[in-house]
């Protein structure tokens, strides 16, 4: 489904400058490891 592909891209592949150049999922994992 097209919406599933978009959600996957948005959460796993999209790079965000506000998140130190990481995808949202990578950033959450990084924060959890650092805590």
C-alpha positions in Angstrom: 0.0 0.0 0.0 1.2 3.5 -0.8 0.6 4.9 2.7 2.6 2.0 4.3 5.6 2.9 2.0 5.3 6.5 3.0 5.2 5.7 6.7 8.2 3.4 6.4 10.1 6.2 4.5 9.1 8.9 7.0 10.1 6.9 10.1 13.1 4.9 8.9 14.8 6.6 5.9 14.1 10.3 6.1 17.1 12.2 7.4 16.2 15.2 9.7 18.7 18.0 10.5 17.0 18.7 13.8 17.6 15.1 14.8 21.4 15.4 14.2 21.2 13.9 10.7 19.4 10.7 11.9 16.1 9.3 10.9 13.4 9.5 13.7 13.8 5.8 14.5 17.6 6.1 14.6 17.4 9.1 16.9 15.0 7.3 19.3 17.4 4.4 19.5 20.3 6.7 20.0 18.6 8.5 22.9 17.5 5.3 24.6 21.1 3.9 24.4 22.5 7.2 25.9 20.0 7.2 28.8 
